[in-house]
């Protein structure tokens, strides 16, 4: 019987290590893109290159404004982990790949069992040609989402109809 860590948890463990580079004061995320059992790129959330990070400034604008998690990302200084991983890889290497994602609370380091890509990252993942996303929900458990689900169940259509009052 093979007692080694599963491939999914192996890659999630690496993504968990990557998030240690995060400079966000609210949530730390790490992402890696894997294709054909090879790591294509990694990414963590932090300010764009050359700009000061929230950890350097000592404050989070969204937190100071009491903006709930998941809202008003345009006020955030960070580029998300998934976006940074995508930026660092050629598209030809991402087609058919899997992105592994782990999130932790920046203050407590507790695993975010409800971690999920934001709508902007979902669009980037779709356009990159990535096939599925694997998200850690506990130290050994994860959920797998086929990216085709995000295409077929386009939540931006529902958001638009909500705004129109339909």
C-alpha positions, 0 to 999 in steps of 0.5 A: 500500500502506498502511504505517500502523499497524494499528487493533489496534496503534494501540489497543494503543499507546494502552493501552501509554501508559496503563500508564505511570500504573500504580502497581504494583511488579510488573506494569504494565497498561493497558487501553482499551475501544473501540466503533465506533472510539471510545475509551470509557474507559481504565484502569491498575492501581493502588490505589483512589482516595484510598488509598496506592499500592504505589509510594508505600509502597515495597513490594508486600505480595504480593511481600513474602509471596513470592506467585506471580503470578496468586495471592491477588489479595485481598491486592493493593492494586490495582484491575486495569486492565480493572476500572478501564476498566469502572468508568469507562464506562457499560454501554450504551457497552461492549456489543459493544466491544473491550478492548485490554490491554497488560502490562509487567514493572514492574522491567524494562519488558519486555512480558508476552507471556503477559498475560491477564485474571484470573478476576475481570476476565474475569467483569467483562468478560463482564458489561460486554457486551464482545465481545472482548479484544485482548492484545499479545504482542510490539511488533507481534503480538497475540492476539484472544479472543472473550469468548464463549469465556470463557462457553462454556469456563467455567474456574470450573466446572473450578476448582470440580471441582478443589477437590472432587477430582472 
